[in-house]
Amino acid sequence: MDLSDAPQLSDASHLSVVLDLSPTQWHLSGLLSNKYPLSLNSFLSHVLAFLNAHLASQHENTLAVFGAFPGKSLMLYSSTLHNPELQSIDSNSYAPFKLVDSTIINRISDELDAIDQSEEEAPCALVGALTKALCYVNRISLPPPSNSSTSPNTRDSTVLPDPRILILSVSPDLSTSYIPIMNSIFSAQKLKVTIDACQVYGPDAVFLQQAAHLTGGSYLFLERRDALLQYLIMSFLSAPSIRQVLAVPTQDRIDFRAACFCHKNIIDIGFVCSVCLSIFCQPVPVCSTCRTKFPIKTLQRLNASRPNVPSLSKSGPPSVVGTPQSRTPASTRNLPFPGEQPLSTTPGNGNTPATNGSNH
Amino acid sequence: MPSARPYVYADGNVHQRKAHALLPFLQSQSQNTLTKLYSKPSSCLSIFRLLDPISRQLIMNLLWLESAIPASTMQAWVTREGKPVYTEALATLTKLHIFPNSAIKLAVVPTFKTSFRQAITGGGTSGSFGVPSEKDDKRSDVDIEFLDVFALERWETILHYMVSSGSGQNPTKPSVRVLFLLQRSGLMTTVGQGPLQITSAGFQFLLHSPHEQLWELLLQYLHLTEERQMDLVDVLGFLFMLSTMELGREYSTERLSKTQTAMLEDLVDYGLIWRRKPSSKGFHPTRLATTLTSSSPPLPSSIGNRSGPQEGFIVLETNYRIYAYTDNPLQTAILNLFVSLKYRFPNLVVGAITRDSVKKALLNGISADQIISYLMSHAHPQMRKNVRLRSCNPLLPVTVQDQIRLWELEKNRLKSQEGYLYTSFASQADYDFVLNYAKELGVVLWENPVKRCFFGSLDGHANIRGFIERRTGAG
């Protein structure tokens, strides 16, 4: 290992934290019937201590916190945002810590109070918060405007080394968010952002595992919820350069399953359009994304070779859900791209079965 | 967002920055002193920030554990390549008495643990982060710009006084207390009854980064505390408290100890704090104080920002010409230490590095490496851009770097050694006999058989002398 190319050990680092604040899930998590119940309040006190620990490490460390509420995401705190609301400080606490704590707590309680109890709870906007976090990292990693005259094209790497995003999730995977999550992952890779993820409550999150794996971060399924702070500090406090000395837990098994574009189900075996690489759970005559027509012979052959999965065959005709964004994950993979070539000239190449696994 | 540009040292050894200057001083203190120091949350936070990243992570890993854990458990987290760094970090923490001296169990000592936890979570009644003054509507608020100007003026007065002490100019004198400290620290000295003269240590001091300079002076100040019968824990605690304060806020002097009240005057002289008048009940920390434990530039508005970018202003060409975009008299004076200046324009100074100018600097005790590292750390962004875009490494032209080093070597052409010259041997045989004996001892530095003399080193003299005496006694 060559340390000389690594970012300097004592450089400042940026951390964006995405908090999943779904009221239903937190209610379930706080129930005493759990083995290790963890209420939202104690969760927040652990997280705030963790955030302060990050700020304590270096004077220049920066922080941004995003909250994912049902159907809504917003920025709760950021170091660059000057907050003049808080004027009173007391002599027993470090002013920046107090500012972080009180701002976050106030914003969260305001938002949670504003949620209408009578309506049915919308799914949690975790992806929205993640996207906002990425946009924020992108914004602050651009050189400050004063320097733009000297180096308009080169990004000053000293401004923001090691940006990281930490996702603390409690909700189960939302299969409709597969495409936006994959898009976020690819933008994170491009920005050289490490995504760490921690599933605090609920089942293992497939997409977050993939996010952590693809960006070189670490994914943790929390077993002892009462020791949340210790988990956070040991696994997520250290910047990537420190992780070269003090290792962090990595995953031995990663769930690489994808969600199909037609019904947003997480699938074991999918069918990939040979033109735009969209994924479907069953062979389709026309690709819903790029409108490519596939030869009928291929469809028959593929249908015959399918394993019998009754739940999928019931799900009706494929609906048109293609979005222009769905091309992004596909084109990033290094797979052959046939271009405008008419498919009828290459029979048998219409729908190719794609299997999940480690072939990514 | 503050952009911290790390100082790059001449040897290219960037990733392992040397430990902070204060840490060796803390390590030399007794466990008792340190424990008293650790009882203040603000001190814990500041010391924590001075440590290297691995030590910081280790403290954090252990901070929230109630009992000690076996050292092997922690060892399991360390990668094979990281072993040396890890061992070093453990040694530092043990010397600082943050970890108890034990090879089997690892833990954070209780005092540090309690205070640092308090620093992170808030609470307690220690008041160690400074008591803010009551809001007073009668007086206008002091803005940050004003404090920056004040700190800058104080600090540059000190440096400017040092740099121009030998040149016959009469710059404004800093206060007597500052002069005393400069003299005690060996940065300046008096020759007879004459005025203060800068020493070679002082010249070296001038080329350091402002952050290092500040800590160097404060360390000297700490060394003086005992002599002035000040409580070291109080002094350190106050410095650490200052470093956690908020810029632009006024703090009250009410809860300061006697020592700390006495320190206020000194700190005003150094530009670390500002007070309305010497008797007022409040004080404002300046940027010099609030950035004590960070790596951001202590004087962001300092040094040549009036024209040109702040982080670098020097362009050095392969023909030894140097263009410095600055109008700051202090920086011009520092450059004048090793550059022969040719022209001055309102925002630009042009000069050349010549043999004579470098010789002059070397005579003053400045080393070639210091010149090079000064040029590197103040290189103009345009020069840094060249490194990035055209990958023309290194930052400074190689010819110039090598030549400066060669000029330094030139100075070391003569090597002097003390010894004795043995002459007037009666016969050739006597001469050969003694010379052989001396050669066996390996102390002969020079010989001349024609003139029958040789030169032996100092430590061989007693033996040779005894040998000759025995021979003359026997003969």
Interface residues (C-beta under 8 A of the other chain):
Chain A: M1 L3 S4 A6 Q8 L9 S10 D11 A12 A49 N52 A53 A56 S57 Q58 H59 E60 T62 S79 T80 I89 D90 S91 N92 S93 Y94 A95 F97 K98 D101 I140 P144 N147 T150 S151 T154 D156 T158 V159 L160 L229 Q230 I233 M234 L237 S238 A239 S241 I242 Q244 V245 L246 A247
Chain B: M1 P2 S3 A4 R5 P6 V14 H15 Q16 R17 P41 S42 L45 F48 R49 D52 P53 I54 R56 Q57 L58 M60 N61 L63 W64 L65 W77 V78 T79 E81 G82 V85 Y86 Q118 A119 I120 T121 G122 G123 G124 T125 S126 G127 S128 F129 G130 V131 P132 T244 M245 E246 R249 R255 T291 T293 S294 S295 S296 P309 P381 Q382 K385 R388 L389
